[in-house]
Amino acid sequence: MTGLRISAVAGVAAAFIAGSATAQTVGIGSTKSSVVAAMTTAISSVVSERTDLRMRRQEMGGTQQYIPVVDAGELEFAVSNMIQYAMAKDGRDLSSRPYENLRLVTTMMRFRTGYLVRNDSGIRRVEDLKGKRVPSGFKGAPLFTVFNRAMLRIGGLTYDDVAQVPAVGLAQSWNLFKQGKVDVVIAGVGGGPNKDMEAAIGSGIRYLDFAHDTPDAKEAIKLIPGSAYERVEMNKAYVAIKEPAHLIGYDFMLFTNKNVPDEMVSKVAKAMVEGVKDLHATGPVWRSFTPDRAAKDQGTYEYHPGAIKAYQEMGLWKR
């Protein structure tokens, strides 16, 4: 190798090292597996590629574990469904106290979830679940105890009205369902588990249509802050929507601490919008995320000033 070539290579290496040294590393809270892990992997990649920040995933046991860490200012970013975020801000249900330092950065994708039953079960309304076998416990995913209480309430039922079958998490409950050991499970629309259960169960599966406008239903939805009933139409990608059904919809959020610098949050917010196609390419979970959703009004829950500034500059802040 000539001296000239050695000098050139050394120069490139020095520039790379200098660039790496000046890049600021920031963390994003994540679970070790599940859809949240996939989300944070995609976000970390987009932010690292489109800004001078280097975003790294910080894996913890669950959303409820990293919410306090972000609130304490020990971790810059994290993701959560709007339900757990609202509980954290309000200090209710899964959160023992209000986490007042949290601020929103980006509204991401929309999830719709509900009760799945076998087509041949004869169960067509939540009321029909009285005396039926329903997963319970959810020590590994306590949010789904909240979901079950709310969904049963739609039909005027409580856990005392059903046969409780212990399950640690959703995956175990789906296996129990396929084995015929429970009569109903919670699952999100369009996910791979739906296709798996549809294939495994001879008669196929369907979502129950929630009676969304009854007094019981109106009280039930209050048990799940940040959510709302919404009608889901038939779609070839939705194997369990055998007819239009009202389910429960909620957003997933990217959030931060109020003391994270405005400039840093602005960079991340812009990267999320400008990298929307890159996010879509990572998987179908991002299908419903669009630039217009990024600054969605979430009522009393505030966005970080840095995010507001970014969305104003991009013409996305409409209020």
Contacts in CASP RR format, 6 or more apart in sequence:
PFRMAT RR
TARGET T0000
AUTHOR 0000-0000-0000
METHOD contacts of the structure
MODEL  1
MTGLRISAVAGVAAAFIAGSATAQTVGIGSTKSSVVAAMTTAISSVVSER
TDLRMRRQEMGGTQQYIPVVDAGELEFAVSNMIQYAMAKDGRDLSSRPYE
NLRLVTTMMRFRTGYLVRNDSGIRRVEDLKGKRVPSGFKGAPLFTVFNRA
MLRIGGLTYDDVAQVPAVGLAQSWNLFKQGKVDVVIAGVGGGPNKDMEAA
IGSGIRYLDFAHDTPDAKEAIKLIPGSAYERVEMNKAYVAIKEPAHLIGY
DFMLFTNKNVPDEMVSKVAKAMVEGVKDLHATGPVWRSFTPDRAAKDQGT
YEYHPGAIKAYQEMGLWKR
1 9 0 8 1.000
22 52 0 8 1.000
23 52 0 8 1.000
23 53 0 8 1.000
23 54 0 8 1.000
24 52 0 8 1.000
24 53 0 8 1.000
24 54 0 8 1.000
24 264 0 8 1.000
25 53 0 8 1.000
25 54 0 8 1.000
25 55 0 8 1.000
25 56 0 8 1.000
26 47 0 8 1.000
26 53 0 8 1.000
26 54 0 8 1.000
26 55 0 8 1.000
26 56 0 8 1.000
26 76 0 8 1.000
26 77 0 8 1.000
26 264 0 8 1.000
27 55 0 8 1.000
27 56 0 8 1.000
27 57 0 8 1.000
27 58 0 8 1.000
27 75 0 8 1.000
27 76 0 8 1.000
27 77 0 8 1.000
28 40 0 8 1.000
28 43 0 8 1.000
28 44 0 8 1.000
28 55 0 8 1.000
28 56 0 8 1.000
28 57 0 8 1.000
28 58 0 8 1.000
28 75 0 8 1.000
28 76 0 8 1.000
28 77 0 8 1.000
28 78 0 8 1.000
28 79 0 8 1.000
29 40 0 8 1.000
29 57 0 8 1.000
29 58 0 8 1.000
29 59 0 8 1.000
29 60 0 8 1.000
29 66 0 8 1.000
29 69 0 8 1.000
29 70 0 8 1.000
29 75 0 8 1.000
29 77 0 8 1.000
29 78 0 8 1.000
29 79 0 8 1.000
30 36 0 8 1.000
30 37 0 8 1.000
30 39 0 8 1.000
30 40 0 8 1.000
30 41 0 8 1.000
30 57 0 8 1.000
30 58 0 8 1.000
30 59 0 8 1.000
30 60 0 8 1.000
30 66 0 8 1.000
30 78 0 8 1.000
30 79 0 8 1.000
31 37 0 8 1.000
31 59 0 8 1.000
31 60 0 8 1.000
31 61 0 8 1.000
31 62 0 8 1.000
31 63 0 8 1.000
32 59 0 8 1.000
32 60 0 8 1.000
32 61 0 8 1.000
35 285 0 8 1.000
36 62 0 8 1.000
36 63 0 8 1.000
36 79 0 8 1.000
37 57 0 8 1.000
37 59 0 8 1.000
38 282 0 8 1.000
38 283 0 8 1.000
38 285 0 8 1.000
39 79 0 8 1.000
39 108 0 8 1.000
39 252 0 8 1.000
39 285 0 8 1.000
40 57 0 8 1.000
40 79 0 8 1.000
41 57 0 8 1.000
41 282 0 8 1.000
42 278 0 8 1.000
42 279 0 8 1.000
42 282 0 8 1.000
42 283 0 8 1.000
42 286 0 8 1.000
43 55 0 8 1.000
43 77 0 8 1.000
43 79 0 8 1.000
43 254 0 8 1.000
43 272 0 8 1.000
43 279 0 8 1.000
44 55 0 8 1.000
44 56 0 8 1.000
44 57 0 8 1.000
45 278 0 8 1.000
45 282 0 8 1.000
46 271 0 8 1.000
46 272 0 8 1.000
46 275 0 8 1.000
46 278 0 8 1.000
46 279 0 8 1.000
47 53 0 8 1.000
47 55 0 8 1.000
47 267 0 8 1.000
47 268 0 8 1.000
47 271 0 8 1.000
47 272 0 8 1.000
48 54 0 8 1.000
48 55 0 8 1.000
49 278 0 8 1.000
50 270 0 8 1.000
50 271 0 8 1.000
50 274 0 8 1.000
50 275 0 8 1.000
51 267 0 8 1.000
51 268 0 8 1.000
51 270 0 8 1.000
51 271 0 8 1.000
52 267 0 8 1.000
53 264 0 8 1.000
53 267 0 8 1.000
53 268 0 8 1.000
55 77 0 8 1.000
55 268 0 8 1.000
58 66 0 8 1.000
58 69 0 8 1.000
58 75 0 8 1.000
60 66 0 8 1.000
60 69 0 8 1.000
63 78 0 8 1.000
63 80 0 8 1.000
63 81 0 8 1.000
63 84 0 8 1.000
63 143 0 8 1.000
64 84 0 8 1.000
64 94 0 8 1.000
64 95 0 8 1.000
64 142 0 8 1.000
66 75 0 8 1.000
66 78 0 8 1.000
67 78 0 8 1.000
67 80 0 8 1.000
67 84 0 8 1.000
67 85 0 8 1.000
67 88 0 8 1.000
67 95 0 8 1.000
67 99 0 8 1.000
67 102 0 8 1.000
68 99 0 8 1.000
69 75 0 8 1.000
69 78 0 8 1.000
70 76 0 8 1.000
70 77 0 8 1.000
70 78 0 8 1.000
70 99 0 8 1.000
70 101 0 8 1.000
70 102 0 8 1.000
70 255 0 8 1.000
70 256 0 8 1.000
70 257 0 8 1.000
71 88 0 8 1.000
71 99 0 8 1.000
71 100 0 8 1.000
71 101 0 8 1.000
71 102 0 8 1.000
71 257 0 8 1.000
72 101 0 8 1.000
72 257 0 8 1.000
73 101 0 8 1.000
73 257 0 8 1.000
73 259 0 8 1.000
73 260 0 8 1.000
75 257 0 8 1.000
76 256 0 8 1.000
76 257 0 8 1.000
76 260 0 8 1.000
76 264 0 8 1.000
77 105 0 8 1.000
77 254 0 8 1.000
77 255 0 8 1.000
77 256 0 8 1.000
77 260 0 8 1.000
77 268 0 8 1.000
78 254 0 8 1.000
78 255 0 8 1.000
78 256 0 8 1.000
79 108 0 8 1.000
79 252 0 8 1.000
79 253 0 8 1.000
79 254 0 8 1.000
79 255 0 8 1.000
80 88 0 8 1.000
80 252 0 8 1.000
80 253 0 8 1.000
80 255 0 8 1.000
81 111 0 8 1.000
81 143 0 8 1.000
81 250 0 8 1.000
81 251 0 8 1.000
81 252 0 8 1.000
81 253 0 8 1.000
82 225 0 8 1.000
82 226 0 8 1.000
82 227 0 8 1.000
82 250 0 8 1.000
82 251 0 8 1.000
82 252 0 8 1.000
82 253 0 8 1.000
82 298 0 8 1.000
82 301 0 8 1.000
83 143 0 8 1.000
83 146 0 8 1.000
83 224 0 8 1.000
83 225 0 8 1.000
83 226 0 8 1.000
83 227 0 8 1.000
83 250 0 8 1.000
84 94 0 8 1.000
84 95 0 8 1.000
84 143 0 8 1.000
85 102 0 8 1.000
85 104 0 8 1.000
85 253 0 8 1.000
85 255 0 8 1.000
85 301 0 8 1.000
86 225 0 8 1.000
86 226 0 8 1.000
86 301 0 8 1.000
87 93 0 8 1.000
87 94 0 8 1.000
87 95 0 8 1.000
87 225 0 8 1.000
88 94 0 8 1.000
88 95 0 8 1.000
88 98 0 8 1.000
88 99 0 8 1.000
88 102 0 8 1.000
89 98 0 8 1.000
89 99 0 8 1.000
89 100 0 8 1.000
89 102 0 8 1.000
89 301 0 8 1.000
90 98 0 8 1.000
90 225 0 8 1.000
91 97 0 8 1.000
91 98 0 8 1.000
91 99 0 8 1.000
92 225 0 8 1.000
93 146 0 8 1.000
93 225 0 8 1.000
94 142 0 8 1.000
94 143 0 8 1.000
94 146 0 8 1.000
101 257 0 8 1.000
101 258 0 8 1.000
101 259 0 8 1.000
102 255 0 8 1.000
102 256 0 8 1.000
102 257 0 8 1.000
102 258 0 8 1.000
103 255 0 8 1.000
103 256 0 8 1.000
103 257 0 8 1.000
103 258 0 8 1.000
103 302 0 8 1.000
103 303 0 8 1.000
103 304 0 8 1.000
103 307 0 8 1.000
104 253 0 8 1.000
104 254 0 8 1.000
104 255 0 8 1.000
104 298 0 8 1.000
104 301 0 8 1.000
104 302 0 8 1.000
104 303 0 8 1.000
104 304 0 8 1.000
104 307 0 8 1.000
105 253 0 8 1.000
105 254 0 8 1.000
105 255 0 8 1.000
105 256 0 8 1.000
105 265 0 8 1.000
105 268 0 8 1.000
105 269 0 8 1.000
105 272 0 8 1.000
105 303 0 8 1.000
105 304 0 8 1.000
105 307 0 8 1.000
106 253 0 8 1.000
106 254 0 8 1.000
106 268 0 8 1.000
106 269 0 8 1.000
106 272 0 8 1.000
106 273 0 8 1.000
106 294 0 8 1.000
106 307 0 8 1.000
107 251 0 8 1.000
107 252 0 8 1.000
107 253 0 8 1.000
107 293 0 8 1.000
107 294 0 8 1.000
107 295 0 8 1.000
107 296 0 8 1.000
107 298 0 8 1.000
108 251 0 8 1.000
108 252 0 8 1.000
108 253 0 8 1.000
108 254 0 8 1.000
108 272 0 8 1.000
108 286 0 8 1.000
108 289 0 8 1.000
108 293 0 8 1.000
108 294 0 8 1.000
109 251 0 8 1.000
109 252 0 8 1.000
109 285 0 8 1.000
109 286 0 8 1.000
109 287 0 8 1.000
109 288 0 8 1.000
109 289 0 8 1.000
110 249 0 8 1.000
110 250 0 8 1.000
110 251 0 8 1.000
110 252 0 8 1.000
110 288 0 8 1.000
110 293 0 8 1.000
111 188 0 8 1.000
111 189 0 8 1.000
111 249 0 8 1.000
111 250 0 8 1.000
111 251 0 8 1.000
111 252 0 8 1.000
112 188 0 8 1.000
112 189 0 8 1.000
112 230 0 8 1.000
112 232 0 8 1.000
112 247 0 8 1.000
112 248 0 8 1.000
112 249 0 8 1.000
113 147 0 8 1.000
113 186 0 8 1.000
113 187 0 8 1.000
113 188 0 8 1.000
113 189 0 8 1.000
113 247 0 8 1.000
113 248 0 8 1.000
113 249 0 8 1.000
113 250 0 8 1.000
114 151 0 8 1.000
114 186 0 8 1.000
114 187 0 8 1.000
114 188 0 8 1.000
114 189 0 8 1.000
114 207 0 8 1.000
114 208 0 8 1.000
114 210 0 8 1.000
114 247 0 8 1.000
114 248 0 8 1.000
115 126 0 8 1.000
115 129 0 8 1.000
115 151 0 8 1.000
115 184 0 8 1.000
115 185 0 8 1.000
115 186 0 8 1.000
115 207 0 8 1.000
115 208 0 8 1.000
115 210 0 8 1.000
116 177 0 8 1.000
116 184 0 8 1.000
116 185 0 8 1.000
116 186 0 8 1.000
116 187 0 8 1.000
116 194 0 8 1.000
116 197 0 8 1.000
116 205 0 8 1.000
116 206 0 8 1.000
116 207 0 8 1.000
116 208 0 8 1.000
116 240 0 8 1.000
117 123 0 8 1.000
117 183 0 8 1.000
117 184 0 8 1.000
117 205 0 8 1.000
117 206 0 8 1.000
117 208 0 8 1.000
118 183 0 8 1.000
118 201 0 8 1.000
118 203 0 8 1.000
118 204 0 8 1.000
118 205 0 8 1.000
118 206 0 8 1.000
119 201 0 8 1.000
119 203 0 8 1.000
119 204 0 8 1.000
119 205 0 8 1.000
119 206 0 8 1.000
119 242 0 8 1.000
120 203 0 8 1.000
120 204 0 8 1.000
121 183 0 8 1.000
122 128 0 8 1.000
123 129 0 8 1.000
123 132 0 8 1.000
123 183 0 8 1.000
123 184 0 8 1.000
123 208 0 8 1.000
124 208 0 8 1.000
125 155 0 8 1.000
125 208 0 8 1.000
125 209 0 8 1.000
125 211 0 8 1.000
126 151 0 8 1.000
126 152 0 8 1.000
126 154 0 8 1.000
126 155 0 8 1.000
126 156 0 8 1.000
126 157 0 8 1.000
126 208 0 8 1.000
126 210 0 8 1.000
126 211 0 8 1.000
127 155 0 8 1.000
127 156 0 8 1.000
127 157 0 8 1.000
129 152 0 8 1.000
129 155 0 8 1.000
129 157 0 8 1.000
129 161 0 8 1.000
129 162 0 8 1.000
129 183 0 8 1.000
129 184 0 8 1.000
130 157 0 8 1.000
130 161 0 8 1.000
130 162 0 8 1.000
131 161 0 8 1.000
131 162 0 8 1.000
131 163 0 8 1.000
132 162 0 8 1.000
132 163 0 8 1.000
132 183 0 8 1.000
132 184 0 8 1.000
133 162 0 8 1.000
133 163 0 8 1.000
133 165 0 8 1.000
133 181 0 8 1.000
133 182 0 8 1.000
133 183 0 8 1.000
133 184 0 8 1.000
134 148 0 8 1.000
134 152 0 8 1.000
134 159 0 8 1.000
134 162 0 8 1.000
134 163 0 8 1.000
134 164 0 8 1.000
134 165 0 8 1.000
134 182 0 8 1.000
134 183 0 8 1.000
134 184 0 8 1.000
135 144 0 8 1.000
135 148 0 8 1.000
135 164 0 8 1.000
135 165 0 8 1.000
135 166 0 8 1.000
135 167 0 8 1.000
135 169 0 8 1.000
135 172 0 8 1.000
135 173 0 8 1.000
135 176 0 8 1.000
135 182 0 8 1.000
135 184 0 8 1.000
135 185 0 8 1.000
135 186 0 8 1.000
136 145 0 8 1.000
136 148 0 8 1.000
136 159 0 8 1.000
136 164 0 8 1.000
136 165 0 8 1.000
136 166 0 8 1.000
136 167 0 8 1.000
137 145 0 8 1.000
137 164 0 8 1.000
137 166 0 8 1.000
137 167 0 8 1.000
137 168 0 8 1.000
138 144 0 8 1.000
138 145 0 8 1.000
138 148 0 8 1.000
138 167 0 8 1.000
138 168 0 8 1.000
138 169 0 8 1.000
138 170 0 8 1.000
139 168 0 8 1.000
139 169 0 8 1.000
140 168 0 8 1.000
140 169 0 8 1.000
141 168 0 8 1.000
141 169 0 8 1.000
141 170 0 8 1.000
144 169 0 8 1.000
144 170 0 8 1.000
144 173 0 8 1.000
144 186 0 8 1.000
146 223 0 8 1.000
146 224 0 8 1.000
147 186 0 8 1.000
147 224 0 8 1.000
147 248 0 8 1.000
148 159 0 8 1.000
148 186 0 8 1.000
149 158 0 8 1.000
149 159 0 8 1.000
149 223 0 8 1.000
150 220 0 8 1.000
150 221 0 8 1.000
150 223 0 8 1.000
150 224 0 8 1.000
150 248 0 8 1.000
151 186 0 8 1.000
151 210 0 8 1.000
151 220 0 8 1.000
151 248 0 8 1.000
152 158 0 8 1.000
152 159 0 8 1.000
152 161 0 8 1.000
152 162 0 8 1.000
153 216 0 8 1.000
153 219 0 8 1.000
153 220 0 8 1.000
153 223 0 8 1.000
154 210 0 8 1.000
154 211 0 8 1.000
154 212 0 8 1.000
154 214 0 8 1.000
154 216 0 8 1.000
154 217 0 8 1.000
154 220 0 8 1.000
155 211 0 8 1.000
155 214 0 8 1.000
155 216 0 8 1.000
155 217 0 8 1.000
155 220 0 8 1.000
156 216 0 8 1.000
165 176 0 8 1.000
165 181 0 8 1.000
165 182 0 8 1.000
167 173 0 8 1.000
167 176 0 8 1.000
167 182 0 8 1.000
170 185 0 8 1.000
170 186 0 8 1.000
170 187 0 8 1.000
170 193 0 8 1.000
171 193 0 8 1.000
173 182 0 8 1.000
173 185 0 8 1.000
173 186 0 8 1.000
174 185 0 8 1.000
174 187 0 8 1.000
174 193 0 8 1.000
174 196 0 8 1.000
174 197 0 8 1.000
176 182 0 8 1.000
176 185 0 8 1.000
177 184 0 8 1.000
177 185 0 8 1.000
177 197 0 8 1.000
177 201 0 8 1.000
178 196 0 8 1.000
178 197 0 8 1.000
178 200 0 8 1.000
178 201 0 8 1.000
184 208 0 8 1.000
185 197 0 8 1.000
187 193 0 8 1.000
187 194 0 8 1.000
187 197 0 8 1.000
187 240 0 8 1.000
188 194 0 8 1.000
189 207 0 8 1.000
189 232 0 8 1.000
189 238 0 8 1.000
189 240 0 8 1.000
189 241 0 8 1.000
189 247 0 8 1.000
190 237 0 8 1.000
190 238 0 8 1.000
190 239 0 8 1.000
190 240 0 8 1.000
190 284 0 8 1.000
191 284 0 8 1.000
194 205 0 8 1.000
194 238 0 8 1.000
194 239 0 8 1.000
194 240 0 8 1.000
195 239 0 8 1.000
197 204 0 8 1.000
197 205 0 8 1.000
197 240 0 8 1.000
198 204 0 8 1.000
198 205 0 8 1.000
198 239 0 8 1.000
198 240 0 8 1.000
205 239 0 8 1.000
205 240 0 8 1.000
206 240 0 8 1.000
206 241 0 8 1.000
206 242 0 8 1.000
206 243 0 8 1.000
207 232 0 8 1.000
207 240 0 8 1.000
207 241 0 8 1.000
207 242 0 8 1.000
207 245 0 8 1.000
207 247 0 8 1.000
208 245 0 8 1.000
209 243 0 8 1.000
209 244 0 8 1.000
209 245 0 8 1.000
209 246 0 8 1.000
210 217 0 8 1.000
210 229 0 8 1.000
210 245 0 8 1.000
210 246 0 8 1.000
210 247 0 8 1.000
210 248 0 8 1.000
211 217 0 8 1.000
211 246 0 8 1.000
212 221 0 8 1.000
212 229 0 8 1.000
212 246 0 8 1.000
217 229 0 8 1.000
221 227 0 8 1.000
221 228 0 8 1.000
221 229 0 8 1.000
221 248 0 8 1.000
224 248 0 8 1.000
224 250 0 8 1.000
226 250 0 8 1.000
226 251 0 8 1.000
226 298 0 8 1.000
227 248 0 8 1.000
227 249 0 8 1.000
227 250 0 8 1.000
228 248 0 8 1.000
228 249 0 8 1.000
228 250 0 8 1.000
229 246 0 8 1.000
229 247 0 8 1.000
229 248 0 8 1.000
229 249 0 8 1.000
230 246 0 8 1.000
230 247 0 8 1.000
230 248 0 8 1.000
230 249 0 8 1.000
231 244 0 8 1.000
231 245 0 8 1.000
231 246 0 8 1.000
232 238 0 8 1.000
232 241 0 8 1.000
232 244 0 8 1.000
232 245 0 8 1.000
232 246 0 8 1.000
232 247 0 8 1.000
233 241 0 8 1.000
233 244 0 8 1.000
234 241 0 8 1.000
234 242 0 8 1.000
234 243 0 8 1.000
234 244 0 8 1.000
235 241 0 8 1.000
251 293 0 8 1.000
251 296 0 8 1.000
251 298 0 8 1.000
253 298 0 8 1.000
254 268 0 8 1.000
254 272 0 8 1.000
256 265 0 8 1.000
256 268 0 8 1.000
256 304 0 8 1.000
258 304 0 8 1.000
260 304 0 8 1.000
262 304 0 8 1.000
262 305 0 8 1.000
262 306 0 8 1.000
262 309 0 8 1.000
263 306 0 8 1.000
265 304 0 8 1.000
265 305 0 8 1.000
265 306 0 8 1.000
265 307 0 8 1.000
265 310 0 8 1.000
266 306 0 8 1.000
266 307 0 8 1.000
266 309 0 8 1.000
266 310 0 8 1.000
267 310 0 8 1.000
269 294 0 8 1.000
269 306 0 8 1.000
269 307 0 8 1.000
269 310 0 8 1.000
269 311 0 8 1.000
270 310 0 8 1.000
270 313 0 8 1.000
270 314 0 8 1.000
272 279 0 8 1.000
272 294 0 8 1.000
273 291 0 8 1.000
273 294 0 8 1.000
273 310 0 8 1.000
273 311 0 8 1.000
273 314 0 8 1.000
273 316 0 8 1.000
276 286 0 8 1.000
276 289 0 8 1.000
276 290 0 8 1.000
276 291 0 8 1.000
279 286 0 8 1.000
279 289 0 8 1.000
280 286 0 8 1.000
280 287 0 8 1.000
280 289 0 8 1.000
291 314 0 8 1.000
291 316 0 8 1.000
292 316 0 8 1.000
294 311 0 8 1.000
294 316 0 8 1.000
295 303 0 8 1.000
295 307 0 8 1.000
295 308 0 8 1.000
295 311 0 8 1.000
295 316 0 8 1.000
295 317 0 8 1.000
295 318 0 8 1.000
297 318 0 8 1.000
297 319 0 8 1.000
303 311 0 8 1.000
308 317 0 8 1.000
311 317 0 8 1.000
END
